[in-house]
């Protein structure tokens, strides 16, 4: 694997939901594990392409959900904005300049759409007016969503360089129940109790915010998670690294 640097980050909620509103959340440290496995040996969805979490939990906060699908950011060892720092001293991506600056890298997340199941009563999303990151996603009422991760860098260098560089990546996410025929018939997984499965269908690294440069990855059995996003040296245009090998 080439000599590059990656980092874990603080996630910050920046919400724009299918509900006609736009809200910001407070900084919250991610402490969730990458995957939760059920106790039943037969209830194993590790062969399901894109699956990142499964369990009996029926609801999650926005912050918890975003932590399960969050990417790894992979940088060149010569990335100018690292300022010769490495390891736990890295501070990129950064918080926006008008916000508090935590002692760790920061990535923002934004829910653009949440698709509600039509065969269930009740809301898919329950807002928390005091801290949007603690708002609730009702997994039993959700079928899909679009979730963006947004990285901020204080500057972009090279041709057309400028200050305040923002680089997003969109994740198309599905939520299935263990009773879904696809899971039982195609993957042969049956559970003793109702389970919920979260997975990623597509990742679009929106390099420079210009559709011409978008890097689109449709998830298949060869895709590894957490998704790795490789940042272009100095300019930060993102591309997906399907098998997380650094190439």
C-alpha positions as CSV (number, residue, x, y, z in Angstrom):
1,X,0.0,0.0,0.0
2,X,1.4,3.4,-0.9
3,X,2.5,5.7,1.9
4,X,-0.6,7.8,2.6
5,X,-2.2,9.1,5.7
6,X,-5.8,8.6,6.9
7,X,-7.7,9.8,10.0
8,X,-10.8,9.3,12.1
9,X,-12.9,12.4,12.6
10,X,-15.5,14.1,14.7
11,X,-18.9,14.2,12.8
12,X,-20.9,17.4,12.8
13,X,-24.6,17.4,11.9
14,X,-25.6,19.8,9.1
15,X,-29.1,18.7,8.3
16,X,-31.3,19.4,5.3
17,X,-34.1,16.9,5.4
18,X,-37.0,16.0,3.2
19,X,-39.1,17.9,5.8
20,X,-39.0,21.5,4.4
21,X,-36.5,22.9,6.9
22,X,-32.7,23.3,7.3
23,X,-31.0,23.1,10.7
24,X,-27.5,22.8,12.1
25,X,-26.3,20.4,14.9
26,X,-23.7,20.6,17.6
27,X,-20.3,18.9,17.4
28,X,-20.6,15.3,18.7
29,X,-17.8,12.8,19.1
30,X,-18.4,9.5,17.3
31,X,-18.0,6.5,19.6
32,X,-20.0,3.8,17.7
33,X,-18.4,0.6,16.5
34,X,-18.3,-0.1,12.8
35,X,-20.7,-3.0,12.8
36,X,-23.1,-4.6,15.2
37,X,-23.6,-8.4,14.9
38,X,-26.6,-10.2,16.1
39,X,-26.3,-13.1,18.6
40,X,-27.9,-15.6,16.2
41,X,-25.2,-17.4,14.2
42,X,-27.5,-17.7,11.2
43,X,-28.3,-14.0,11.2
44,X,-25.1,-12.9,9.4
45,X,-25.4,-10.3,6.6
46,X,-21.6,-10.0,6.0
47,X,-22.0,-11.4,2.5
48,X,-24.6,-8.8,1.5
49,X,-22.9,-6.1,-0.6
50,X,-22.8,-2.7,1.1
51,X,-24.1,-3.9,4.5
52,X,-22.5,-1.9,7.3
53,X,-24.8,-2.6,10.3
54,X,-27.5,-5.0,11.4
55,X,-29.3,-5.6,14.6
56,X,-32.6,-5.4,16.5
57,X,-32.4,-1.7,17.4
58,X,-35.5,0.1,15.9
59,X,-34.2,3.7,16.2
60,X,-31.0,5.6,16.0
61,X,-29.9,9.2,16.4
62,X,-28.8,11.1,13.2
63,X,-25.3,11.1,14.6
64,X,-25.2,7.4,15.4
65,X,-26.6,6.5,12.0
66,X,-24.1,8.7,10.2
67,X,-21.2,7.1,12.1
68,X,-22.0,3.6,10.7
69,X,-21.7,4.7,7.1
70,X,-19.0,7.3,7.6
71,X,-15.9,7.1,5.2
72,X,-12.2,7.1,5.8
73,X,-10.3,10.0,4.3
74,X,-6.9,9.1,2.7
75,X,-4.4,11.8,2.1
76,X,-1.0,12.1,0.3
77,X,1.9,12.3,2.7
78,X,2.7,15.6,1.0
79,X,-0.8,17.2,1.4
80,X,0.0,20.9,2.0
81,X,-2.9,21.5,4.5
82,X,-1.5,18.9,6.9
83,X,1.2,21.4,7.8
84,X,3.7,18.5,8.4
85,X,1.5,17.0,11.1
86,X,0.7,13.3,11.3
87,X,-1.2,10.7,13.3
88,X,-3.3,12.0,16.1
89,X,-2.0,15.5,15.5
90,X,-3.7,15.8,12.1
91,X,-6.4,18.5,11.9
92,X,-7.8,18.0,8.4
93,X,-10.5,18.0,7.3
94,X,-11.2,21.1,9.6
95,X,-14.2,22.7,11.2
96,X,-15.6,25.7,9.3
97,X,-13.8,28.9,10.4
98,X,-16.8,30.4,12.1
99,X,-17.3,27.4,14.4
100,X,-15.4,26.1,17.4
101,X,-12.2,24.2,16.5
102,X,-12.0,20.8,18.3
103,X,-8.8,18.9,18.9
104,X,-9.4,16.5,16.0
105,X,-10.4,16.5,12.4
106,X,-14.0,17.3,11.5
107,X,-16.4,16.1,8.8
108,X,-19.9,17.4,8.4
109,X,-22.9,15.2,7.4
110,X,-26.2,16.3,5.9
111,X,-29.3,14.2,5.4
112,X,-30.9,15.4,2.1
113,X,-33.7,12.9,1.8
114,X,-35.3,10.3,4.0
115,X,-37.7,7.8,2.3
116,X,-40.5,6.6,4.5
117,X,-42.1,3.2,4.1
118,X,-45.6,3.4,2.8
119,X,-46.8,0.3,4.5
120,X,-46.2,1.6,8.0
121,X,-47.7,4.3,10.2
122,X,-45.7,6.8,12.1
123,X,-42.8,9.2,11.3
124,X,-39.5,8.2,9.8
125,X,-37.8,11.2,11.5
126,X,-38.4,12.8,14.9
127,X,-36.5,16.1,15.3
128,X,-34.8,17.3,18.4
129,X,-35.0,21.1,18.5
130,X,-32.2,21.4,21.1
131,X,-29.6,19.4,19.2
132,X,-30.4,18.2,15.7
133,X,-27.7,15.5,15.9
134,X,-29.8,13.8,18.5
135,X,-32.9,13.7,16.3
136,X,-34.3,10.2,15.8
137,X,-34.4,8.0,12.7
138,X,-37.1,5.3,13.1
139,X,-35.6,2.3,11.2
140,X,-38.9,0.5,11.1
141,X,-40.4,3.3,9.1
142,X,-37.4,4.1,6.8
143,X,-36.6,2.4,3.4
144,X,-33.8,4.7,2.0
145,X,-32.0,8.0,2.3
146,X,-29.4,10.2,0.8
147,X,-26.6,11.2,3.2
148,X,-23.7,13.6,2.3
149,X,-20.4,13.8,4.1
150,X,-18.8,17.2,3.6
151,X,-15.1,18.0,4.2
152,X,-13.7,21.5,4.6
153,X,-10.2,22.6,4.0
154,X,-8.8,26.1,4.7
155,X,-7.4,26.4,1.2
156,X,-6.9,24.7,-2.2
157,X,-3.5,24.9,-3.9
158,X,-2.3,24.6,-7.5
159,X,-4.1,25.8,-10.6
160,X,-7.1,27.9,-9.7
161,X,-6.2,27.7,-6.0
162,X,-8.4,29.5,-3.5
163,X,-9.3,29.7,0.2
164,X,-12.2,27.8,1.8
165,X,-12.4,24.5,-0.1
166,X,-15.5,22.3,0.4
167,X,-15.6,18.7,-0.9
168,X,-18.8,16.6,-0.5
169,X,-19.5,12.9,-1.1
170,X,-23.0,11.5,-1.3
171,X,-24.0,8.0,0.0
172,X,-27.2,6.4,-1.1
173,X,-28.3,4.2,1.7
174,X,-31.0,1.5,2.1
175,X,-32.6,0.0,5.2
176,X,-34.1,-3.5,4.9
177,X,-35.9,-5.8,7.3
178,X,-34.8,-9.4,7.8
179,X,-38.2,-10.5,6.5
180,X,-37.4,-9.0,3.0
181,X,-37.6,-11.8,0.4
182,X,-34.3,-10.7,-1.2
183,X,-32.4,-11.5,2.1
184,X,-34.1,-14.8,2.6
185,X,-34.3,-16.2,-0.9
186,X,-31.1,-14.7,-2.5
187,X,-28.8,-14.7,0.5
188,X,-30.3,-17.6,2.5
189,X,-30.3,-15.6,5.8
190,X,-33.2,-16.2,8.2
191,X,-33.4,-14.7,11.7
192,X,-35.3,-15.8,14.8
193,X,-36.4,-12.3,15.5
194,X,-36.9,-9.1,13.4
195,X,-33.7,-7.5,12.4
196,X,-32.9,-4.3,10.5
197,X,-30.0,-4.0,8.0
198,X,-28.3,-0.8,6.9
199,X,-26.3,-0.7,3.7
200,X,-24.9,1.5,1.0
201,X,-26.0,1.3,-2.6
202,X,-23.9,4.0,-4.3
203,X,-21.2,6.4,-3.3
204,X,-20.6,9.6,-5.4
205,X,-17.5,11.5,-4.7
206,X,-18.5,15.0,-5.9
207,X,-15.0,16.2,-6.8
208,X,-14.8,20.0,-6.8
209,X,-18.6,20.2,-6.7
210,X,-18.6,19.9,-10.5
211,X,-20.7,17.0,-12.0
212,X,-18.2,16.6,-14.8
213,X,-15.6,15.3,-12.2
214,X,-18.0,13.2,-10.1
215,X,-16.7,9.8,-9.3
216,X,-19.6,7.3,-9.0
217,X,-19.2,3.9,-7.4
218,X,-22.1,1.4,-7.5
219,X,-21.5,-1.0,-4.6
220,X,-21.0,-4.7,-5.3
221,X,-19.5,-7.8,-3.6
222,X,-15.9,-6.5,-4.1
223,X,-16.6,-3.1,-2.3
224,X,-15.0,-2.8,1.1
225,X,-16.4,-0.7,4.0
226,X,-15.8,1.6,5.7
227,X,-15.6,3.4,2.3
228,X,-12.3,5.0,1.6
229,X,-12.1,8.4,-0.1
230,X,-8.8,9.4,-1.6
231,X,-8.2,13.1,-1.5
232,X,-6.3,14.7,-4.4
233,X,-3.1,16.3,-3.2
234,X,-3.5,20.0,-2.6
235,X,-6.8,20.3,-4.5
236,X,-8.8,17.7,-2.4
237,X,-11.0,16.4,-5.2
238,X,-12.3,13.1,-3.8
239,X,-12.4,9.7,-5.5
240,X,-13.7,6.4,-4.2
241,X,-11.3,3.5,-3.3
242,X,-13.4,0.5,-3.9
243,X,-11.2,-2.1,-2.3
244,X,-9.4,0.2,0.1
245,X,-5.9,-0.6,-1.2
246,X,-4.8,3.0,-1.7
247,X,-4.8,2.8,-5.5
